Amino acid sequence: MAPVFTNSNGAPIPEPFATQRVGKHGPLLLQDFNLIDSLAHFDRERIPERVVHAKGSGAYGEFVVTDDITDICGAKFLEKVGKKTRIFTRFSTVGGENGSADAARDPRGFSTKFYTEEGNLDLVYNNTPVFFIRDPSKFPHFIHTQKRNPETNLKDPNMFWDYLTSNQESIHQVMILFSDRGTPANYREMNGYSGHTYKWSNKKGDWHYVQVHFISDQGVKTLTNEEAGELSGSNPDHAQEDLFKNIAAGNGPSWTCYIQTMTQEQAKKAPFSVFDLTKVWPHKDYPMRKFGKFTLNENPKNYFAEVEQAAFSPAHTVPFMEPSADPVLQSRLFSYADTHRHRLGVNYTQIPVNCPVTGRVYNPHMRDGAMNVNGNLGNKPNYLATSEPVEFQSNVKLQEDQEVWEGSACPFHWKATEADFIQATALWNTLARYPNQQKNLAHNVASHASGASPHIQDRVIEYFSKVHSDLGNAIKKEILQLSPRK
């Protein structure tokens, strides 16, 4: 039976395109609720786009435990080999707007929501193992320089390179960004990394620092600068199309999941801070350990409802998994949920794609607000009342007395040093093993920086020369060819 066409209040509308007016050709009447209802909804159907990660694609799938890591983590969804958990993953670019090209030179977001019996777990990762900053106060400044000039509303290479060369702890991520890894061929053939350090503990209370890696079972495929530019013009949605069509054809992509672990004593001896987001953990010192696999096998039925309204936050976690003292991660714990409250409303967790599957959400003090659609706890008191029975699970607690912090409250800015170039230089040497990758890195930087002012170009050359003189010289030579100086 066909549905009845109605207005938003459920009243049937006999003629969907008819409007009330004075006579057949007179002015419209304000009393025409059906017209006003339709226009008012249309005027508001675009929610604010994400301030970062605006352009994205998503799909549902399944995670399965393949190896026992209960000695590291006591979370229930990891409790036995073979256990399965439904997931939703969203891929995205970072700096571009909602209509930007999938082939942009930009990190890729790689966020996965696990619908576990202990609540939703969000692993909010990127496709690179490091990031540009390690001081959270720099994030708004950094993002603004990667977006549009407030005067011209154009992307501005002067802003872009002025910031990066002035904040040189960014060099490791910039080396990755301007290698061919900075332009993944699609979402299926790229890896995902936690970047941040987390704290996981087992049920006995033993804990480790942890970093997570999602390694693509399809392999990794990238684009050259020219291939990415061509795709941006011919098919700006190529990665979204590729993901959707492959899943629809039964060719759902998969990733094998690994952890690296580090004890507190190992962290004290490491040549870098475990809380430094610009550093990787060498695999020879902290080997990879497999724990699972996930496959994306179901496309969303409605992009807006399920992808655009998907809300991820590293603060959405489950027992035995906690954040570390990484300051950028600590700031994200607030910032992500706060932006969802602004963008989707205070009740964003009631949206189906974000809703926990436990059916046990009970927090009587968190009530009301726009778009509260779950019954609002009915006639229950709106505080934790002694007259209402409630259970407190004593086995769910923080990892107490594990890290003890003591010191005065003080402002701290993690300034760049020569040590920040050590891993960047190691990456430069690694690129020499692969055909044309050192050459492509220099070319990609020069192509972008050639649009900057000469004094900014000089700073770019100096910045990369600290990685290796050959890299600085190659960038300088090509910049001068692309942007000759008088």
C-alpha positions as CSV (number, residue, x, y, z in Angstrom):
1,M,0.0,0.0,0.0
2,A,1.4,3.4,-1.0
3,P,2.0,5.9,1.8
4,V,-0.2,9.0,2.1
5,F,1.5,12.3,1.2
6,T,1.3,14.6,4.3
7,N,2.8,17.7,5.9
8,S,5.2,17.4,8.8
9,N,2.3,17.2,11.2
10,G,0.9,14.1,9.5
11,A,-2.1,15.9,7.9
12,P,-2.8,14.7,4.3
13,I,-2.1,17.1,1.5
14,P,-4.4,16.6,-1.6
15,E,-2.3,18.7,-4.0
16,P,1.4,18.9,-3.2
17,F,2.2,21.8,-5.5
18,A,-0.9,23.9,-4.9
19,T,-0.6,27.1,-2.9
20,Q,-3.3,29.3,-1.2
21,R,-3.7,32.7,-2.7
22,V,-6.2,35.5,-3.3
23,G,-7.8,34.3,-6.5
24,K,-5.8,32.4,-9.1
25,H,-3.2,35.0,-9.6
26,G,-3.2,37.1,-6.4
27,P,-0.7,37.2,-3.5
28,L,0.0,34.2,-1.3
29,L,-1.7,33.7,2.0
30,L,0.3,33.4,5.2
31,Q,-2.2,30.9,6.5
32,D,-0.9,28.3,3.9
33,F,0.8,26.1,6.5
34,N,1.7,23.4,4.0
35,L,3.8,25.9,1.9
36,I,5.4,27.5,5.0
37,D,6.1,24.1,6.5
38,S,7.9,23.0,3.3
39,L,9.9,26.2,2.8
40,A,10.8,26.5,6.5
41,H,12.2,23.0,6.5
42,F,14.0,23.6,3.3
43,D,15.6,26.7,4.7
44,R,17.0,24.6,7.6
45,E,17.8,21.3,6.0
46,R,21.6,22.0,5.9
47,I,23.1,21.5,9.4
48,P,26.4,23.3,9.9
49,E,29.2,21.3,8.3
50,R,32.0,20.0,10.4
51,V,34.7,22.6,11.0
52,V,37.2,19.9,10.0
53,H,36.6,16.6,8.3
54,A,33.6,18.1,6.4
55,K,33.8,15.9,3.3
56,G,33.3,12.2,4.2
57,S,32.1,8.8,3.3
58,G,31.0,6.0,5.5
59,A,29.9,2.3,5.7
60,Y,28.8,-0.3,8.2
61,G,30.7,-3.5,8.9
62,E,31.9,-6.0,11.4
63,F,34.9,-6.4,13.6
64,V,36.0,-9.8,14.7
65,V,38.7,-10.7,17.3
66,T,41.4,-12.8,15.7
67,D,44.0,-13.0,18.5
68,D,43.8,-13.0,22.3
69,I,45.0,-9.7,23.9
70,T,43.1,-10.0,27.2
71,D,46.5,-9.7,28.9
72,I,46.5,-6.1,27.5
73,C,42.8,-5.1,27.5
74,G,39.8,-6.3,29.5
75,A,37.1,-4.7,27.3
76,K,34.2,-7.1,26.7
77,F,34.2,-6.9,22.9
78,L,37.8,-8.3,23.0
79,E,37.1,-11.0,25.5
80,K,37.4,-14.0,23.2
81,V,38.7,-15.0,19.8
82,G,35.9,-15.0,17.2
83,K,33.7,-12.5,18.9
84,K,32.0,-10.1,16.5
85,T,31.0,-6.4,16.9
86,R,29.0,-4.3,14.5
87,I,30.8,-1.1,13.5
88,F,30.4,2.1,11.4
89,T,33.4,3.7,9.8
90,R,33.7,7.2,8.3
91,F,36.5,8.3,6.1
92,S,37.2,12.0,5.3
93,T,39.5,14.7,4.2
94,V,40.5,17.2,6.9
95,G,40.8,20.8,5.7
96,G,38.5,21.0,2.7
97,E,34.8,22.0,2.7
98,N,32.0,19.6,2.1
99,G,32.3,19.9,-1.7
100,S,36.0,19.6,-1.9
101,A,37.9,17.0,-3.9
102,D,38.6,13.6,-2.5
103,A,42.1,13.7,-4.1
104,A,43.2,16.8,-2.2
105,R,46.6,16.7,-0.6
106,D,45.4,16.4,3.0
107,P,45.4,13.8,5.8
108,R,42.4,11.5,5.8
109,G,40.2,10.9,8.8
110,F,39.6,7.3,9.7
111,S,37.0,7.0,12.5
112,T,35.3,3.8,13.6
113,K,32.3,3.4,16.0
114,F,32.1,0.0,17.7
115,Y,28.6,-0.8,19.0
116,T,29.6,-2.8,22.0
117,E,27.6,-4.2,24.9
118,E,29.4,-1.8,27.2
119,G,28.5,1.3,25.2
120,N,29.8,2.8,22.0
121,L,33.6,3.0,21.5
122,D,34.9,5.5,19.0
123,L,38.4,5.1,17.6
124,V,38.9,8.5,16.0
125,Y,42.0,8.1,13.9
126,N,43.8,9.4,10.8
127,N,45.6,7.7,7.9
128,T,49.0,9.1,9.1
129,P,50.7,7.9,12.3
130,V,51.7,11.5,13.4
131,F,50.2,15.0,13.3
132,F,51.3,18.6,12.8
133,I,51.0,19.8,16.4
134,R,51.6,18.6,20.0
135,D,50.2,21.7,21.7
136,P,46.4,21.8,21.7
137,S,46.2,25.6,21.8
138,K,47.8,25.6,18.3
139,F,45.0,23.6,16.7
140,P,42.6,26.5,15.7
141,H,45.6,28.5,14.4
142,F,46.8,25.6,12.4
143,I,43.4,24.8,10.8
144,H,42.8,28.4,9.9
145,T,46.0,28.5,7.9
146,Q,45.0,25.4,6.0
147,K,41.6,26.9,5.0
148,R,40.8,30.2,3.4
149,N,42.3,33.7,3.7
150,P,39.8,35.9,5.5
151,E,40.2,38.7,2.9
152,T,40.3,36.9,-0.4
153,N,38.5,33.7,0.6
154,L,41.1,31.8,-1.3
155,K,43.5,29.1,-0.2
156,D,46.7,30.9,0.6
157,P,50.2,29.3,0.3
158,N,51.7,32.2,2.4
159,M,49.4,31.3,5.3
160,F,50.0,27.6,4.8
161,W,53.8,27.7,4.8
162,D,54.2,30.6,7.2
163,Y,52.5,28.6,9.9
164,L,54.4,25.3,9.2
165,T,57.8,26.8,8.9
166,S,57.2,28.8,12.2
167,N,56.2,25.6,14.0
168,Q,58.8,23.2,13.0
169,E,57.6,20.2,15.1
170,S,55.3,19.8,12.1
171,I,58.1,18.6,9.9
172,H,57.4,14.8,10.3
173,Q,53.8,15.1,9.3
174,V,54.6,17.5,6.5
175,M,57.1,15.0,5.1
176,I,54.3,12.4,4.9
177,L,51.8,14.9,3.6
178,F,54.0,16.0,0.7
179,S,55.1,12.5,-0.2
180,D,52.7,10.5,-2.4
181,R,51.2,9.2,0.8
182,G,49.6,12.6,1.1
183,T,47.2,11.8,-1.8
184,P,45.7,8.3,-1.2
185,A,44.2,6.7,-4.3
186,N,41.0,5.8,-2.4
187,Y,39.8,5.0,1.1
188,R,40.1,1.2,0.7
189,E,43.8,1.2,0.0
190,M,45.1,3.3,2.9
191,N,45.9,2.5,6.6
192,G,44.6,4.0,9.8
193,Y,46.6,5.0,12.9
194,S,45.6,6.1,16.4
195,G,48.5,8.6,16.4
196,H,47.9,9.3,20.0
197,T,49.0,7.1,22.9
198,Y,46.2,5.5,24.8
199,K,46.1,3.5,28.1
200,W,44.6,0.0,28.1
201,S,44.4,-2.3,31.1
202,N,43.5,-5.9,31.8
203,K,41.1,-7.1,34.4
204,K,43.9,-7.6,36.9
205,G,44.7,-3.9,36.7
206,D,48.0,-4.3,34.7
207,W,48.2,-1.5,32.2
208,H,50.2,-0.5,29.1
209,Y,50.5,2.5,26.8
210,V,49.0,1.5,23.4
211,Q,49.1,2.7,19.9
212,V,46.7,1.1,17.3
213,H,47.3,0.4,13.6
214,F,44.7,-0.6,11.0
215,I,46.6,-2.1,8.0
216,S,44.7,-2.3,4.7
217,D,44.3,-5.8,3.4
218,Q,44.0,-4.3,-0.1
219,G,47.5,-2.8,0.2
220,V,48.3,0.9,0.0
221,K,47.9,2.8,-3.2
222,T,48.7,6.5,-3.8
223,L,48.5,9.1,-6.5
224,T,51.1,11.4,-7.9
225,N,50.6,15.2,-7.6
226,E,49.5,15.3,-11.3
227,E,47.2,12.3,-11.0
228,A,45.5,13.8,-8.0
229,G,45.1,17.1,-9.8
230,E,43.5,15.4,-12.8
231,L,41.1,13.4,-10.6
232,S,40.1,16.5,-8.7
233,G,38.8,18.0,-11.9
234,S,37.4,14.9,-13.6
235,N,35.8,13.2,-10.6
236,P,36.1,15.1,-7.3
237,D,34.0,12.4,-5.5
238,H,36.1,9.5,-6.8
239,A,37.0,8.0,-3.3
240,Q,33.3,8.1,-2.2
241,E,32.2,6.5,-5.5
242,D,34.9,3.8,-5.2
243,L,34.0,2.8,-1.7
244,F,30.2,2.7,-2.4
245,K,30.5,0.7,-5.6
246,N,32.9,-1.8,-4.2
247,I,30.8,-2.5,-1.2
248,A,27.6,-2.7,-3.4
249,A,29.4,-5.2,-5.6
250,G,30.3,-7.4,-2.6
251,N,33.9,-6.4,-2.6
252,G,33.9,-4.9,0.9
253,P,37.4,-3.8,2.0
254,S,39.0,-5.0,5.2
255,W,41.7,-4.0,7.6
256,T,43.9,-6.1,10.0
257,C,44.2,-4.5,13.4
258,Y,47.4,-4.3,15.4
259,I,48.6,-2.7,18.6
260,Q,52.0,-1.6,19.8
261,T,52.5,-1.6,23.6
262,M,54.9,0.1,26.0
263,T,55.2,-0.1,29.7
264,Q,55.6,2.9,31.9
265,E,59.2,2.0,32.5
266,Q,59.9,1.7,28.8
267,A,58.2,5.1,28.3
268,K,60.6,6.7,30.8
269,K,63.6,5.3,28.8
270,A,62.3,6.2,25.3
271,P,64.2,8.9,23.4
272,F,61.0,10.8,22.8
273,S,57.9,11.6,24.9
274,V,55.1,8.9,24.7
275,F,52.7,11.9,24.7
276,D,54.3,13.6,21.6
277,L,51.8,13.3,18.7
278,T,54.6,14.2,16.2
279,K,56.6,11.0,16.9
280,V,56.1,7.3,15.9
281,W,57.1,4.3,18.0
282,P,59.8,2.3,16.1
283,H,58.5,-1.2,15.3
284,K,61.8,-2.8,16.2
285,D,61.6,-1.6,19.7
286,Y,57.8,-1.9,20.1
287,P,56.7,-4.7,17.8
288,M,53.2,-5.0,16.2
289,R,50.8,-7.4,17.7
290,K,47.7,-8.5,15.8
291,F,44.3,-8.5,17.6
292,G,41.5,-8.3,15.0
293,K,40.1,-7.7,11.6
294,F,37.2,-5.6,10.4
295,T,35.3,-5.6,7.1
296,L,33.0,-2.9,5.7
297,N,30.2,-4.7,3.9
298,E,27.1,-2.5,4.1
299,N,26.4,0.9,2.5
300,P,24.3,3.4,4.3
301,K,20.7,3.7,3.1
302,N,20.7,7.5,3.6
303,Y,23.8,9.6,3.5
304,F,22.5,12.5,5.6
305,A,21.1,10.3,8.3
306,E,23.9,7.9,8.7
307,V,27.1,9.6,7.4
308,E,26.5,13.3,7.8
309,Q,25.0,12.9,11.3
310,A,27.6,10.3,12.5
311,A,29.3,11.8,15.5
312,F,32.6,10.5,16.8
313,S,34.6,11.5,19.8
314,P,37.7,10.0,21.5
315,A,35.8,10.6,24.8
316,H,33.3,7.8,23.8
317,T,35.1,4.9,25.3
318,V,34.5,1.7,27.2
319,P,35.9,0.1,30.4
320,F,39.6,-0.8,30.4
321,M,40.3,1.8,27.6
322,E,41.4,5.3,28.6
323,P,43.2,8.3,27.2
324,S,46.7,9.0,28.1
325,A,48.1,12.4,29.2
326,D,48.8,13.4,25.6
327,P,47.7,17.1,25.7
328,V,46.2,17.1,22.2
329,L,44.2,14.0,23.0
330,Q,43.1,15.5,26.3
331,S,41.8,18.6,24.4
332,R,40.0,16.4,21.9
333,L,38.0,14.7,24.7
334,F,36.2,18.0,25.1
335,S,36.3,19.5,21.7
336,Y,34.7,16.7,19.6
337,A,31.6,16.2,21.8
338,D,31.2,20.0,22.0
339,T,31.2,20.5,18.3
340,H,28.6,17.7,18.0
341,R,26.4,19.6,20.5
342,H,26.7,22.7,18.3
343,R,26.3,21.0,15.0
344,L,23.7,18.3,15.7
345,G,22.2,19.4,19.1
346,V,22.7,18.4,22.7
347,N,20.9,15.1,22.1
348,Y,23.2,13.9,19.2
349,T,23.6,10.5,20.8
350,Q,19.9,9.8,20.3
351,I,20.4,9.9,16.5
352,P,20.2,6.2,15.4
353,V,23.7,6.0,13.9
354,N,25.1,7.4,17.2
355,C,22.8,5.5,19.6
356,P,24.3,2.9,21.9
357,V,22.9,-0.6,21.4
358,T,22.9,-1.4,25.1
359,G,19.4,0.0,25.7
360,R,20.6,0.9,29.2
361,V,21.2,4.6,28.9
362,Y,20.1,6.1,32.3
363,N,21.3,9.5,33.3
364,P,18.3,11.3,34.8
365,H,20.0,14.7,35.1
366,M,20.7,14.9,31.4
367,R,17.2,15.7,30.1
368,D,15.3,18.0,27.7
369,G,17.0,19.9,25.0
370,A,16.3,20.2,21.3
371,M,15.3,16.9,19.5
372,N,14.9,14.8,22.6
373,V,13.1,11.8,21.0
374,N,13.6,8.9,23.3
375,G,10.9,9.6,25.8
376,N,13.0,11.8,28.0
377,L,12.8,9.2,30.9
378,G,9.1,9.9,31.3
379,N,8.1,10.7,34.9
380,K,11.4,9.9,36.5
381,P,12.9,12.6,38.6
382,N,15.4,14.8,36.8
383,Y,18.2,14.2,39.4
384,L,19.7,11.1,41.0
385,A,16.9,10.5,43.5
386,T,17.2,8.3,46.5
387,S,13.7,7.0,45.8
388,E,14.7,5.5,42.5
389,P,16.6,2.3,42.5
390,V,19.8,2.4,40.5
391,E,22.8,0.0,40.1
392,F,26.4,1.2,40.2
393,Q,28.8,-1.3,38.6
394,S,31.7,-1.5,41.0
395,N,33.9,-3.3,38.5
396,V,33.9,-0.3,36.1
397,K,36.4,2.3,37.4
398,L,39.3,4.3,36.3
399,Q,42.8,2.8,36.3
400,E,43.5,4.1,39.7
401,D,46.9,4.9,41.2
402,Q,48.7,4.0,37.9
403,E,50.0,7.4,36.9
404,V,50.6,9.9,39.8
405,W,51.0,13.5,38.7
406,E,52.3,16.2,41.0
407,G,53.5,19.7,40.3
408,S,52.5,23.3,40.1
409,A,50.0,24.7,37.6
410,C,52.1,26.3,34.9
411,P,51.8,27.4,31.3
412,F,53.8,25.1,28.9
413,H,54.6,25.4,25.2
414,W,56.4,22.4,23.7
415,K,58.9,24.2,21.6
416,A,60.5,22.7,18.6
417,T,64.2,21.5,18.7
418,E,66.6,19.8,16.4
419,A,65.4,16.4,17.8
420,D,62.1,17.0,15.9
421,F,64.0,16.4,12.6
422,I,65.4,13.0,13.5
423,Q,62.4,10.9,12.5
424,A,61.8,13.2,9.5
425,T,65.3,12.5,8.3
426,A,64.8,8.8,8.8
427,L,61.6,9.0,6.7
428,W,63.6,10.8,3.9
429,N,66.2,7.9,4.0
430,T,63.4,5.3,3.8
431,L,61.9,7.0,0.8
432,A,65.1,6.3,-1.1
433,R,64.2,2.6,-1.1
434,Y,61.2,3.3,-3.4
435,P,61.4,4.6,-7.0
436,N,60.9,8.3,-7.5
437,Q,59.6,8.9,-3.9
438,Q,62.3,11.4,-2.9
439,K,62.0,13.1,-6.2
440,N,58.2,13.3,-5.9
441,L,58.4,14.7,-2.4
442,A,60.6,17.6,-3.5
443,H,58.4,18.2,-6.6
444,N,55.2,18.2,-4.5
445,V,56.5,20.7,-2.0
446,A,57.9,22.9,-4.8
447,S,54.7,22.9,-6.8
448,H,52.7,24.1,-3.7
449,A,55.3,26.5,-2.3
450,S,55.9,28.2,-5.7
451,G,52.7,30.1,-5.1
452,A,54.1,31.7,-1.9
453,S,56.0,35.0,-1.6
454,P,59.8,34.7,-2.0
455,H,60.6,35.3,1.7
456,I,58.2,32.4,2.6
457,Q,59.8,30.2,-0.1
458,D,63.2,30.8,1.5
459,R,61.8,29.7,4.8
460,V,60.3,26.5,3.2
461,I,63.7,25.7,1.7
462,E,65.4,26.2,5.0
463,Y,62.8,24.1,6.8
464,F,63.3,21.1,4.5
465,S,67.1,21.6,4.4
466,K,67.1,20.7,8.1
467,V,65.8,17.2,7.1
468,H,68.5,16.8,4.5
469,S,70.5,19.2,2.3
470,D,69.6,17.2,-0.8
471,L,65.9,17.7,-0.1
472,G,66.4,21.5,0.4
473,N,68.4,21.9,-2.7
474,A,66.0,19.9,-4.9
475,I,63.0,22.0,-3.6
476,K,65.0,25.2,-4.2
477,K,65.9,24.3,-7.7
478,E,62.3,23.5,-8.7
479,I,60.8,26.5,-6.9
480,L,63.1,28.8,-8.9
481,Q,62.1,27.1,-12.1
482,L,58.4,27.4,-11.3
483,S,58.6,30.9,-9.8
484,P,61.7,32.8,-11.2
485,R,62.8,35.8,-9.3
486,K,63.9,39.1,-10.9
